[in-house]
Amino acid sequence: MIDIPDALIATQSKYNGEAGRAFIAALPGMAADFLERWGLRRDGDAWYGVCALVLPVVREADGCRAALKLQTVDEETAGEPVALRVWGEASAGAVELLAHDAVTGTMLLERLDGHRALSGVADVREAVRVVAESLAGLTAVRAPAGCGLRGLGDAAARMLGAAPGTARLLADEGERRLVLDCAAAVREVAGEPGDRLLHWDLHFGNVLAGPGGRWVAIDPKPLVGDPGFELFPALANRFDASAVGRRFDLLTEVLGLDRGRARAWTLGRVLQNACWGGESGERRLVPEHAEIARRLLGRG
C-alpha cells in the first residue's frame, strides 16, 4: 500500500480533471505492478511534485538504490525519457534513466537526495552559477534528428500569434506595451529557433544533490531550441529585482551565449507565461516577470 499525498491528489484533479483522478485511483496498483515487474522493494517515504509520485526503492538483483517515478503520459512527460537517454549518453549532468515503460510513462531513475535541492543553498549567486553550469552541460547536446521532441520554433509561433490578444486582455497599459515589446524581441530571433536539447524548467528545485557531491538536473520538459530560452527560471527563482542584471550576466557568461539573442529569448519566456496567464483569464502580469522584462529592456 502507498499513501498518496493530498497535495498530489489536488493538483491532479485541478490540472487534469477526470484523467488526473483516474491516475490517482490507479496509482496503488501501478506501483505494485512495477515493484514486482522490475524487482524492486520500497526504501523510504514517497516524494511527490505537481504531477508525479516518486518512491525510493532498491533493486533486488544488485542492491542498486533507485527512484520509481510514476506519472501520467502527456505532451510534457512523453519526451522526458528521450531527453534523459540522450543526455545520459553524453554524460551531460541529468539524472540517469535506468528503465522506462512507454505505455504508462513510469521510469526507474538514479537515486538522488530528495531532501537536498539547490533551492536550499543560502548563497543565491552560487545557486545561479550551479544552474548555469548545469545548463552549459545540458545545452551543449544537440537534439538528435527525428527525436520527435517539441520545438521552440513552434512555441514561438504560437506565442507571437497569441501576443496581441494577450496584450488586449491586460488591465494595465504599461503591461500591454511590455507584452508587445517582448513579442517584438522574439520576432527578431524566431527565424533561428536553435537545435539544442533544452530542459525548459531548470529552477532551483529541479537540481538535486547526487553521489560525490555533484549537482544533477531532474524533471525536464524537453524542448529543441536556443539555450537562451533556458535562463528565465534562474532569474525568477528567489527573485531579487536588483540582481536580475547580475544573474543574466553570469548565466550568459558561463553558457557562452550571445547576449542579444539570450535577452530576446528570455523576453520570450515572459511572453509565453503572459500568454498562458491570458488563457486562464489573468488581467495582470506576474509582477516578478514584468520586472524581469523591464530590466532586460533597460527600464528598471
Buried (B, 14 or more C-beta within 10 A) or exposed (E): EBEBBEEBBEBBBEEBEEEBEEBBEBBEEBBEBBBEEBEBEBBEEBBBBEBBBBBBBBBEEEEBBBBBBBBBBEEBBBBBBBBBBBBBEBEBBBBBBBBBBEEBBBBBBBBBEBEBBBBEBEEBEEBBBBBBBBBBBBBBBBBBEEBEBBBBBEBBBEBBEBBEEBBEBBEEEEBBEBBBBBBBBBBEBBEEBBBBBBBBBBBBBBBBBBEEEEBBBBBBBBBBBBBBBBBBBBBBBBBEEEBBBEBBEBBBEBBEBEEEBBBBBBBBBBBBBBBEBBEEEBEEBBEBBBBBBBBBBEEE
